[in-house]
């Protein structure tokens, strides 16, 4: 992976060789203009994107869970790999329960991670805890791998008094200082320049850590992504731009999102090392992320990672994906080539896992999650007055007046509100 990343540093020369520029160059007259490292040529020729080779997809496991090249098997110990598999399965079980609960009207909103479990767990396993994660909204597995519990996810989705965000965010917008992950925010792409800025700060004080920013290929169309990549490239910020290219940005397919060679090629355009890999292959995700982190930290420079995967579920509970893609397409990715099935085949092939263990674990995991669900659902909601807290260091006069007004209003008309479901107003 390091070799792949180093090769793309000379992509300019690659383009020239691919299109025949090199042989037509005027060798005794180098181009004097700032901002380019190339030569003059006497030939006038446009670089046509369809003539330039595309960036290949690195993989280790095939669709049946067989290792293609033994030299690239990460060599996980049995206990380690089984634990990774368990977190992938637990993420999927939690998704199913919370998705169904939204359909029952018990929570207001949810976004599943179906089909992207390997992308999350493989990358999280390759990071160090000191690496600061800037998530989008489909990284539940990263939270769970770093120590977030299903119960804590439930408290956040119900917005209870035990939610770390104190009920101020909509469901799946997890946050947790204890797992060194920044808060999820809804506006698309806002975390990308924030992560680049944080990486620049890390460069000044801790050269053994990096920022890791997750986003989808749809967010890569936002201006935030372009400005962040350019900033990181020119300032040599230690950040991994981790793009989950799952085929659809809500209802917009990739063919309507961009015309270039995916997202990895954009890294090349900004002068950033890049790699594209199979996001449904746990081993490929781990290897690529580990190598990218090494390059990022040791050379203090950004890296672009593009994980090719597929979003099996609807974009969210507010979306009906049958309106823009076929049922057969989804069925293929949900049955034939799922990341969970692929790694389970590998485990069973090595006699590290069997059907009895599978049934027992799934039953226990489902029981744990359902108990957490019940506990969270029956936990009181936060004190309504907390809406005014932790926004300003000192509450402005206008907000203090609004807070006083809310207290008076609830004292007078409290019987018209379900205040009994909240912690006492103090």
MIVEXRO-30721 format. One record per residue (C-alpha): chain; residue in one letter; residue number from 1; x, y, z. Coordinates in steps of 0.2 Angstrom, whole numbers, plus 5000, padded with zeros to 4 digits. Each point is the difference from the previous one (the first is absolute). Layout:
[A; a; NUM; [X; Y; Z]]
...
//
This chain:
[A; x; 1; [5000; 5000; 5000]]
[A; x; 2; [5014; 5012; 5004]]
[A; x; 3; [5007; 4996; 4983]]
[A; x; 4; [4984; 5004; 4991]]
[A; x; 5; [4999; 5017; 5010]]
[A; x; 6; [5018; 5004; 4995]]
[A; x; 7; [4997; 4996; 4981]]
[A; x; 8; [4986; 5013; 4999]]
[A; x; 9; [5011; 5014; 5005]]
[A; x; 10; [5006; 4999; 4982]]
[A; x; 11; [4983; 5000; 4992]]
[A; x; 12; [5005; 5014; 4989]]
[A; x; 13; [5014; 4990; 4992]]
[A; x; 14; [4988; 4986; 4999]]
[A; x; 15; [4987; 5010; 4990]]
[A; x; 16; [5014; 5006; 4988]]
[A; x; 17; [5007; 4982; 4997]]
[A; x; 18; [4982; 4994; 4998]]
[A; x; 19; [4996; 5013; 4986]]
[A; x; 20; [5017; 5000; 4992]]
[A; x; 21; [5005; 5018; 5006]]
[A; x; 22; [5017; 4994; 5007]]
[A; x; 23; [5007; 4995; 4983]]
[A; x; 24; [4995; 5017; 4992]]
[A; x; 25; [5007; 5011; 5014]]
[A; x; 26; [5012; 5013; 4996]]
[A; x; 27; [5013; 4994; 5013]]
[A; x; 28; [5012; 5015; 5000]]
[A; x; 29; [4986; 5012; 5005]]
[A; x; 30; [4992; 4996; 5017]]
[A; x; 31; [4983; 5009; 5004]]
[A; x; 32; [5005; 5015; 5010]]
[A; x; 33; [4982; 5004; 5007]]
[A; x; 34; [4997; 4998; 5019]]
[A; x; 35; [4987; 4987; 5005]]
[A; x; 36; [5005; 4986; 4987]]
[A; x; 37; [5014; 4987; 4999]]
[A; x; 38; [5000; 4995; 4982]]
[A; x; 39; [5008; 5004; 4983]]
[A; x; 40; [4995; 5009; 4984]]
[A; x; 41; [4994; 4990; 4985]]
[A; x; 42; [4998; 5004; 4982]]
[A; x; 43; [4984; 4990; 4998]]
[A; x; 44; [4983; 5007; 5004]]
[A; x; 45; [4989; 4986; 5008]]
[A; x; 46; [4986; 5000; 5013]]
[A; x; 47; [5000; 4988; 5014]]
[A; x; 48; [4984; 4990; 4998]]
[A; x; 49; [4994; 4992; 5016]]
[A; x; 50; [4994; 4984; 4990]]
[A; x; 51; [5018; 4997; 4994]]
[A; x; 52; [5008; 5001; 5018]]
[A; x; 53; [5000; 4983; 5009]]
[A; x; 54; [4989; 5000; 5015]]
[A; x; 55; [5006; 4997; 5018]]
[A; x; 56; [4998; 4981; 5004]]
[A; x; 57; [4991; 4993; 5015]]
[A; x; 58; [5012; 4992; 5013]]
[A; x; 59; [4992; 4984; 5008]]
[A; x; 60; [5006; 4985; 5011]]
[A; x; 61; [4985; 4989; 5001]]
[A; x; 62; [4989; 4995; 4986]]
[A; x; 63; [4981; 4999; 5001]]
[A; x; 64; [5001; 4983; 5008]]
[A; x; 65; [5012; 5005; 5014]]
[A; x; 66; [5015; 4992; 4992]]
[A; x; 67; [5017; 5009; 5001]]
[A; x; 68; [5006; 5005; 4983]]
[A; x; 69; [5018; 5003; 5004]]
[A; x; 70; [5006; 4992; 5017]]
[A; x; 71; [5013; 5013; 5001]]
[A; x; 72; [4987; 5013; 5003]]
[A; x; 73; [4990; 4990; 5014]]
[A; x; 74; [5002; 5012; 5015]]
[A; x; 75; [5003; 4985; 5011]]
[A; x; 76; [4988; 5004; 5014]]
[A; x; 77; [4999; 4989; 5015]]
[A; x; 78; [4984; 4990; 5002]]
[A; x; 79; [4994; 5010; 5015]]
[A; x; 80; [5003; 5016; 4991]]
[A; x; 81; [4991; 4996; 4984]]
[A; x; 82; [4986; 4992; 5009]]
[A; x; 83; [4997; 5016; 5010]]
[A; x; 84; [5000; 5010; 4984]]
[A; x; 85; [4987; 4989; 4993]]
[A; x; 86; [4989; 5001; 5015]]
[A; x; 87; [5000; 5019; 5000]]
[A; x; 88; [4995; 4999; 4981]]
[A; x; 89; [4986; 4988; 5004]]
[A; x; 90; [4995; 5010; 5016]]
[A; x; 91; [4999; 5016; 4989]]
[A; x; 92; [4989; 4992; 4988]]
[A; x; 93; [4988; 4993; 5014]]
[A; x; 94; [4999; 5017; 5008]]
[A; x; 95; [4996; 5008; 4983]]
[A; x; 96; [4986; 4988; 4998]]
[A; x; 97; [4992; 5003; 5017]]
[A; x; 98; [5001; 5019; 4999]]
[A; x; 99; [4994; 5001; 4982]]
[A; x; 100; [4985; 4990; 5005]]
[A; x; 101; [4997; 5011; 5016]]
[A; x; 102; [4999; 5015; 4989]]
[A; x; 103; [4987; 4992; 4989]]
[A; x; 104; [4990; 4997; 5016]]
[A; x; 105; [5002; 5018; 5004]]
[A; x; 106; [5011; 4997; 5016]]
[A; x; 107; [5014; 5011; 4993]]
[A; x; 108; [4999; 5014; 4988]]
[A; x; 109; [5014; 4995; 4987]]
[A; x; 110; [5013; 4988; 4996]]
[A; x; 111; [5014; 4995; 4988]]
[A; x; 112; [5006; 4983; 4997]]
[A; x; 113; [5018; 4994; 4996]]
[A; x; 114; [4995; 4984; 4990]]
[A; x; 115; [5013; 4995; 4988]]
[A; x; 116; [5013; 5011; 5007]]
[A; x; 117; [5006; 4991; 5016]]
[A; x; 118; [5017; 4995; 4993]]
[A; x; 119; [5004; 5018; 4995]]
[A; x; 120; [4997; 5006; 5018]]
[A; x; 121; [5007; 4986; 5010]]
[A; x; 122; [5015; 4997; 4989]]
[A; x; 123; [5005; 5018; 5000]]
[A; x; 124; [4997; 5002; 5019]]
[A; x; 125; [5011; 4985; 5004]]
[A; x; 126; [5014; 5008; 4990]]
[A; x; 127; [5000; 5016; 5010]]
[A; x; 128; [5008; 5005; 5016]]
[A; x; 129; [4989; 5007; 5014]]
[A; x; 130; [5009; 5017; 4999]]
[A; x; 131; [4994; 5002; 4982]]
[A; x; 132; [4986; 5012; 5001]]
[A; x; 133; [4984; 4994; 4990]]
[A; x; 134; [4989; 5012; 4991]]
[A; x; 135; [4985; 4990; 4994]]
[A; x; 136; [4986; 5003; 4988]]
[A; x; 137; [4984; 4990; 5005]]
[A; x; 138; [5003; 4982; 4995]]
[A; x; 139; [5014; 4996; 5012]]
[A; x; 140; [4991; 4991; 5014]]
[A; x; 141; [5012; 4985; 4999]]
[A; x; 142; [5015; 5012; 5003]]
[A; x; 143; [4992; 5006; 5016]]
[A; x; 144; [4996; 4982; 5005]]
[A; x; 145; [5018; 4995; 4997]]
[A; x; 146; [5007; 5014; 5010]]
[A; x; 147; [4990; 4996; 5015]]
[A; x; 148; [4983; 5008; 4998]]
[A; x; 149; [4987; 4988; 5006]]
[A; x; 150; [4983; 4995; 4992]]
[A; x; 151; [4992; 5007; 5015]]
[A; x; 152; [5008; 5017; 4998]]
[A; x; 153; [4994; 5000; 4982]]
[A; x; 154; [4983; 4997; 5006]]
[A; x; 155; [5000; 5014; 5012]]
[A; x; 156; [5006; 5012; 4986]]
[A; x; 157; [4986; 4994; 4988]]
[A; x; 158; [4987; 5002; 5013]]
[A; x; 159; [5008; 5017; 5006]]
[A; x; 160; [4999; 4995; 5018]]
[A; x; 161; [5008; 5008; 5015]]
[A; x; 162; [5014; 4988; 4999]]
[A; x; 163; [5004; 5005; 4982]]
[A; x; 164; [5018; 5008; 4999]]
[A; x; 165; [4992; 5014; 4989]]
[A; x; 166; [4986; 5003; 5013]]
[A; x; 167; [4987; 4997; 4987]]
[A; x; 168; [5004; 5015; 4989]]
[A; x; 169; [5003; 4990; 4985]]
[A; x; 170; [4990; 4989; 4988]]
[A; x; 171; [5002; 4981; 5001]]
[A; x; 172; [5017; 4992; 4993]]
[A; x; 173; [5009; 5016; 5004]]
[A; x; 174; [5012; 4992; 5012]]
[A; x; 175; [5013; 5009; 5010]]
[A; x; 176; [5013; 4993; 5012]]
[A; x; 177; [5016; 5008; 5007]]
[A; x; 178; [5003; 4983; 5009]]
[A; x; 179; [5003; 4992; 4982]]
[A; x; 180; [5009; 5015; 4993]]
[A; x; 181; [4987; 5003; 4986]]
[A; x; 182; [4993; 5017; 4996]]
[A; x; 183; [4981; 5002; 5000]]
[A; x; 184; [4990; 4996; 4984]]
[A; x; 185; [4992; 5014; 4992]]
[A; x; 186; [4986; 5000; 4987]]
[A; x; 187; [5006; 5014; 4987]]
[A; x; 188; [5009; 4990; 4986]]
[A; x; 189; [5019; 5002; 5000]]
[A; x; 190; [5002; 5012; 5014]]
[A; x; 191; [5012; 4988; 5010]]
[A; x; 192; [5012; 4999; 4985]]
[A; x; 193; [5008; 5018; 5002]]
[A; x; 194; [4999; 4998; 5019]]
[A; x; 195; [5010; 4984; 4999]]
[A; x; 196; [5013; 5008; 4989]]
[A; x; 197; [5002; 5015; 5012]]
[A; x; 198; [5001; 4988; 5015]]
[A; x; 199; [5014; 4990; 4990]]
[A; x; 200; [5010; 5016; 4998]]
[A; x; 201; [4998; 5003; 5019]]
[A; x; 202; [5006; 4982; 5003]]
[A; x; 203; [5015; 5003; 4989]]
[A; x; 204; [5005; 5014; 5012]]
[A; x; 205; [4999; 4990; 5016]]
[A; x; 206; [4999; 4981; 4997]]
[A; x; 207; [5009; 4993; 4985]]
[A; x; 208; [4995; 4982; 5005]]
[A; x; 209; [4981; 5002; 4997]]
[A; x; 210; [4989; 5005; 4985]]
[A; x; 211; [4982; 5005; 4997]]
[A; x; 212; [4989; 4988; 4991]]
[A; x; 213; [4985; 5007; 4990]]
[A; x; 214; [4986; 4989; 4994]]
[A; x; 215; [4988; 5006; 4986]]
[A; x; 216; [4991; 4993; 4985]]
[A; x; 217; [5002; 5003; 4982]]
[A; x; 218; [4985; 5012; 5000]]
[A; x; 219; [5009; 5011; 5013]]
[A; x; 220; [5015; 5000; 4989]]
[A; x; 221; [4990; 5011; 4988]]
[A; x; 222; [4999; 5014; 5014]]
[A; x; 223; [5011; 5014; 4999]]
[A; x; 224; [5006; 4996; 5018]]
[A; x; 225; [5008; 4985; 4993]]
[A; x; 226; [5010; 5009; 4987]]
[A; x; 227; [5006; 5014; 5011]]
[A; x; 228; [5005; 4987; 5014]]
[A; x; 229; [5010; 4990; 4988]]
[A; x; 230; [5009; 5015; 4993]]
[A; x; 231; [5004; 5006; 5017]]
[A; x; 232; [5006; 4984; 5006]]
[A; x; 233; [5011; 4997; 4985]]
[A; x; 234; [5008; 5018; 5000]]
[A; x; 235; [5003; 4999; 5019]]
[A; x; 236; [5005; 4982; 5001]]
[A; x; 237; [4987; 4996; 5013]]
[A; x; 238; [5000; 4982; 5007]]
[A; x; 239; [4982; 4995; 4995]]
[A; x; 240; [4992; 4985; 4992]]
[A; x; 241; [4986; 5005; 4989]]
[A; x; 242; [4990; 4984; 5001]]
[A; x; 243; [4986; 4999; 4987]]
[A; x; 244; [4986; 4987; 5000]]
[A; x; 245; [4995; 4999; 4982]]
[A; x; 246; [4984; 4990; 5003]]
[A; x; 247; [4992; 5003; 4983]]
[A; x; 248; [4987; 5013; 5005]]
[A; x; 249; [4999; 5017; 5008]]
[A; x; 250; [4982; 4998; 5006]]
[A; x; 251; [4991; 4998; 4984]]
[A; x; 252; [5014; 5006; 4989]]
[A; x; 253; [5010; 4986; 4992]]
[A; x; 254; [5019; 5002; 4997]]
[A; x; 255; [4997; 5002; 4981]]
[A; x; 256; [4991; 5016; 5004]]
[A; x; 257; [5012; 5006; 5013]]
[A; x; 258; [5016; 5001; 4990]]
[A; x; 259; [5008; 4996; 4984]]
[A; x; 260; [5018; 4997; 5005]]
[A; x; 261; [5008; 4984; 5007]]
[A; x; 262; [4992; 5000; 5017]]
[A; x; 263; [5007; 5009; 5015]]
[A; x; 264; [5018; 4993; 5001]]
[A; x; 265; [5004; 5009; 4984]]
[A; x; 266; [4996; 5016; 5008]]
[A; x; 267; [5014; 4997; 5013]]
[A; x; 268; [5012; 4999; 4985]]
[A; x; 269; [4994; 5016; 4993]]
[A; x; 270; [5004; 5009; 5017]]
[A; x; 271; [5017; 4991; 5001]]
[A; x; 272; [4994; 4988; 5014]]
[A; x; 273; [5005; 4982; 5000]]
[A; x; 274; [4984; 4989; 4997]]
[A; x; 275; [4994; 4982; 5000]]
[A; x; 276; [4984; 4992; 4995]]
[A; x; 277; [4995; 4983; 5008]]
[A; x; 278; [4986; 4988; 5002]]
[A; x; 279; [4990; 5007; 5015]]
[A; x; 280; [4990; 4983; 5002]]
[A; x; 281; [5017; 4991; 5003]]
[A; x; 282; [5005; 5002; 5019]]
[A; x; 283; [5018; 4995; 4996]]
[A; x; 284; [5002; 5013; 4986]]
[A; x; 285; [4992; 5014; 5010]]
[A; x; 286; [5012; 4996; 5015]]
[A; x; 287; [5016; 4998; 4989]]
[A; x; 288; [4996; 5016; 4991]]
[A; x; 289; [4996; 5011; 5015]]
[A; x; 290; [5015; 4993; 5010]]
[A; x; 291; [5012; 5004; 4986]]
[A; x; 292; [4991; 5017; 4997]]
[A; x; 293; [5002; 5005; 5018]]
[A; x; 294; [5018; 4996; 5000]]
[A; x; 295; [5003; 5011; 4985]]
[A; x; 296; [4989; 5013; 5007]]
[A; x; 297; [5009; 5001; 5017]]
[A; x; 298; [5018; 4996; 4995]]
[A; x; 299; [5000; 5012; 4986]]
[A; x; 300; [4988; 5013; 5007]]
[A; x; 301; [4989; 5001; 4985]]
[A; x; 302; [4982; 4996; 4995]]
[A; x; 303; [4994; 4984; 4992]]
[A; x; 304; [4984; 4997; 4990]]
[A; x; 305; [4992; 4983; 5002]]
[A; x; 306; [4985; 4994; 4990]]
[A; x; 307; [4990; 4985; 5006]]
[A; x; 308; [4989; 4993; 4987]]
[A; x; 309; [4985; 4992; 5008]]
[A; x; 310; [4981; 5000; 4998]]
[A; x; 311; [4986; 5008; 5011]]
[A; x; 312; [4988; 4985; 5002]]
[A; x; 313; [4988; 5010; 5011]]
[A; x; 314; [4989; 5015; 4996]]
[A; x; 315; [5010; 5016; 5002]]
[A; x; 316; [4990; 5003; 5016]]
[A; x; 317; [4983; 4997; 5007]]
[A; x; 318; [4994; 5015; 4990]]
[A; x; 319; [5005; 4992; 4983]]
[A; x; 320; [4993; 4986; 4989]]
[A; x; 321; [5014; 4994; 4989]]
[A; x; 322; [4988; 4989; 4989]]
[A; x; 323; [4996; 5016; 4991]]
[A; x; 324; [5017; 5002; 4993]]
[A; x; 325; [5008; 4982; 5000]]
[A; x; 326; [4994; 4983; 4996]]
[A; x; 327; [4995; 4987; 5013]]
[A; x; 328; [5011; 4987; 4991]]
[A; x; 329; [5015; 5012; 5002]]
[A; x; 330; [4998; 5001; 5018]]
[A; x; 331; [4997; 4982; 5002]]
[A; x; 332; [5016; 4995; 4992]]
[A; x; 333; [5010; 5011; 5012]]
[A; x; 334; [4990; 4994; 5015]]
[A; x; 335; [5002; 4982; 4997]]
[A; x; 336; [5015; 4996; 4988]]
[A; x; 337; [5014; 5011; 5005]]
[A; x; 338; [4997; 5007; 5017]]
[A; x; 339; [5015; 5005; 5011]]
[A; x; 340; [4994; 4990; 5014]]
[A; x; 341; [4997; 4984; 4990]]
[A; x; 342; [5018; 5002; 4992]]
[A; x; 343; [5009; 5000; 5017]]
[A; x; 344; [4989; 4987; 5007]]
[A; x; 345; [5005; 4988; 4986]]
[A; x; 346; [5018; 5004; 5004]]
[A; x; 347; [4998; 4996; 5018]]
[A; x; 348; [4990; 4984; 4997]]
[A; x; 349; [5013; 4995; 4987]]
[A; x; 350; [5013; 5001; 5014]]
[A; x; 351; [4989; 4991; 5012]]
[A; x; 352; [5000; 5016; 5011]]
[A; x; 353; [4981; 5001; 4999]]
[A; x; 354; [4985; 4989; 4998]]
[A; x; 355; [4981; 5000; 4999]]
[A; x; 356; [4998; 4996; 5018]]
[A; x; 357; [5010; 5015; 5005]]
[A; x; 358; [4991; 5011; 4987]]
[A; x; 359; [4983; 4996; 5007]]
[A; x; 360; [5006; 5002; 5018]]
[A; x; 361; [5008; 5017; 4997]]
[A; x; 362; [4986; 5007; 4990]]
[A; x; 363; [4988; 4995; 5014]]
[A; x; 364; [5010; 5008; 5014]]
[A; x; 365; [5004; 5016; 4990]]
[A; x; 366; [4982; 5002; 4996]]
[A; x; 367; [4995; 4998; 5018]]
[A; x; 368; [5013; 5012; 5006]]
[A; x; 369; [4994; 5013; 4987]]
[A; x; 370; [4982; 4997; 5004]]
[A; x; 371; [5003; 5003; 5019]]
[A; x; 372; [5009; 5016; 4996]]
[A; x; 373; [4986; 5005; 4989]]
[A; x; 374; [4987; 4997; 5014]]
[A; x; 375; [5011; 5009; 5013]]
[A; x; 376; [5003; 5015; 4989]]
[A; x; 377; [4981; 5001; 4995]]
[A; x; 378; [4996; 5001; 5018]]
[A; x; 379; [5013; 5013; 5005]]
[A; x; 380; [4994; 5017; 5004]]
[A; x; 381; [5003; 5014; 4987]]
[A; x; 382; [5012; 5014; 5004]]
[A; x; 383; [4995; 5015; 5010]]
[A; x; 384; [4992; 5012; 4987]]
[A; x; 385; [5011; 5015; 5006]]
[A; x; 386; [5016; 4991; 4995]]
[A; x; 387; [4996; 5007; 4982]]
[A; x; 388; [5008; 5016; 5006]]
[A; x; 389; [5015; 4992; 5008]]
[A; x; 390; [5018; 4997; 4992]]
[A; x; 391; [4997; 5012; 4985]]
[A; x; 392; [5007; 5016; 5008]]
[A; x; 393; [5013; 5002; 5013]]
[A; x; 394; [4989; 5013; 5008]]
[A; x; 395; [4981; 5000; 4995]]
[A; x; 396; [4996; 5016; 4991]]
[A; x; 397; [4987; 5011; 5006]]
[A; x; 398; [4988; 4995; 4986]]
[A; x; 399; [5001; 4982; 5004]]
[A; x; 400; [4999; 5002; 5018]]
[A; x; 401; [4983; 5009; 4997]]
[A; x; 402; [4994; 4986; 4989]]
[A; x; 403; [5005; 4987; 5014]]
[A; x; 404; [4991; 5010; 5013]]
[A; x; 405; [4985; 5001; 4989]]
[A; x; 406; [5000; 4981; 4997]]
[A; x; 407; [5001; 4997; 5019]]
[A; x; 408; [4985; 5011; 5002]]
[A; x; 409; [4990; 4992; 4986]]
[A; x; 410; [5003; 4982; 5006]]
[A; x; 411; [4995; 5005; 5018]]
[A; x; 412; [4984; 5007; 4993]]
[A; x; 413; [4995; 4988; 4986]]
[A; x; 414; [5011; 4985; 5005]]
[A; x; 415; [4985; 4988; 5001]]
[A; x; 416; [4999; 5002; 4981]]
[A; x; 417; [5017; 4993; 4997]]
[A; x; 418; [5007; 4982; 5004]]
[A; x; 419; [5012; 5007; 5012]]
[A; x; 420; [4999; 4985; 5010]]
[A; x; 421; [5010; 4991; 4987]]
[A; x; 422; [5015; 5012; 5003]]
[A; x; 423; [5011; 5003; 5015]]
[A; x; 424; [4995; 5013; 5012]]
[A; x; 425; [5002; 5018; 4994]]
[A; x; 426; [5012; 5009; 5012]]
//
